[in-house]
Amino acid sequence: MRRLLLISLLTCTLGAWAQNSAPSDSQTPNTPSKPPVRTPSLAPPRSDRVNAADLDNGPGESSSKDSPIDLSPPAGDDKAHPQSSEALMDVEGGNDAGQVHPWNPHKAAKDIEVGDYYFKERKNYRAAADRYREALLYKENDAVATFRLALCLEKMDQPNEALKEYESYLKILPSGPQAEQAQKAIQRLKAPAANAKATP
């Protein structure tokens, strides 16, 4: 758009200049004449005349890239928030509270797919559980990954962890497609614990 505006402005300027500098009849006939001014074409370029290498497909630069940013804390901040530097040190030091995983539902779905392969085809429940856990890192509270992780943990004879995951599934989707199956699994896993408490 700017190019078209610039070209039309240039065309008007050149046209006015050409009219003002046109030779009048009073000039001598021996004066060499100037070549006519070519008016640029305002039509958009045809695709067969555009070289793809000349096009810029990269991201544009920010107009504020050279603007200085003041990152210093405001005056009196250390008195108003005396423990803020300790919290910053915890985050920078690798404290789990400061660890943030990116939300990526596509990566989570792929991890679930690979986990299903290990679970169904290979009967490798440990590898499947690892993939379901990884899916939950990329998409917290994913009902499918939570339920399938519970199945893996139950297959690996880890009833307490499986029980927690079944309960988590019911918190996420209380009326979900596997809700009835999760409730039965919870009753099944709680029954041996109740029997162990009753037996002296």
Buried (B, 14 or more C-beta within 10 A) or exposed (E): EEEEEEBEEEBEEBEEEEEEEEEEEEEEEEEEEEEEEEEEEEEEEEEEEEEEEEEEEEEEEEEEEEEEEEEEEEEEEEEEEEEEEEEEEEEEEEEEEEEEEEEBEEBBBBBBEBBBBBBEEEEBBEBBBBBBBBBBBBBEEBBBBBBBBBBBBBBBEBBEBBBBBBBBBBEBBEEBEBBEBBBEBBEBBEEEEEEEEEEE
